[in-house]
Amino acid sequence: MPISKEFIQETIDFWSPRYGYRISEEDALEIISNVKNYFKWLVDADREERKREHTINGR
């Protein structure tokens, strides 16, 4: 799914003050990708933990 220009701009507006300089669109796209991958990892880890608990508890 393509990332909208509006979301890229919101990312730039949010993160630029935290970095202390105006980040580029490329930086914003990298941040978006990193956050997406982090949350995907959390969901996958939770799913694996639930499978493990199911196996251990026999449910």
N, C-alpha and C positions, 0 to 999 in steps of 0.2 A: 504494500500500500504506500503510495507516495506521501511524502511529508509536505504539508502545506507551507507556503511562504509565511503565513500568519504564525504557525507554530514555531518555525525557525526564528522569526522576529521576536516572539515571546521568550524563546530560549535565550536569545542574545540579550534582550532587555533584563531578564532575570539574572543571568550569570555574569554579565559585564561588570556590574558594581562589585560583585564578590571577587572577581579577578583583579579589579583595580584598573582595568583597561577594556576597551571595546573589543569583544571577541569577534572573530570572523564567522561567516556562514559555515565555512568548513569546520571551525571549532564547534559551532552549535550542532552541526550534524554528528560530529564525533561524540559530543555529550549525550545527544538523544540516543545514539546507538548504544553507548555504554550503559545508560540508565535502563534501556529496553533489555539489554542482555543481562543486567544484574537482576531485574525482576523476573526474567525468564528462569534464571538460575534458582532464585528463591522458590518459584512455583515448582520447578522440577525437583528440588531438594525436599520440599514438603510432600510432594507426591511419593517420592521414594520412601520417606519416613513413614508415611501412612501405610504403604505396602508392607514395610518391615513390621510395623505394629500389628497389622492384620495377620501376617504370617506367624508372628510370635504368639499372639493372643488367640489364634485359631478362629477368628471371626470371619 
